[in-house]
Every structure is written in structure tokens, then in C-alpha cells.
Amino acid sequence: MYIVLFSAGCPKGQELSVRGTCVPCQPGFYKDQTTLASCQPCPYGTTTEAGGSTSLDKCNIGKSILFFG
């Protein structure tokens, strides 16, 4: 776990929590830059295998999309 001092930013694959610590991106999100504050969502219809993804390339797992109607 990292504690962010000043505005250093979190490592790739992690975002700043409300407590001021770096936490892994949730599944379905990634962060490939240290300058971004939060993780970015995977493109529609894809997700990641696990949390903490550091690249858009990790968003290659198809997710089930349920339609009700």
C-alpha cells in the first residue's frame, strides 16, 4: 500500500482512495499512467481478468451482457 504525499500520484494499476492511499483498480478498469488520478473503464463489452490492471490490453475478456425486456 502506498500513501500519497503531496501530488506524487499512484503507480500504474492503482488509484487514489478517499483515504489518500493508493488502491488497485477494480476489475473492469485499468490505469496505464501515473499522472491519472483514477482508473479508466474498459471499453464496452470487455473487462479484465482481475483488479490492478496496468494496460488497456488487459481489457480483452468478454463480459456477459444481459438484456431484460
PyMOL commands that set and color helices and strands:
alter all, ss='L'
color gray80, all
select helices_A, chain A and resi 56-58
alter helices_A, ss='H'
color red, helices_A
select strands_A, chain A and resi 2-3+14-16+21-24+29-30+40-41+46-47+61-62
alter strands_A, ss='S'
color yellow, strands_A
deselect
rebuild
show_as cartoon
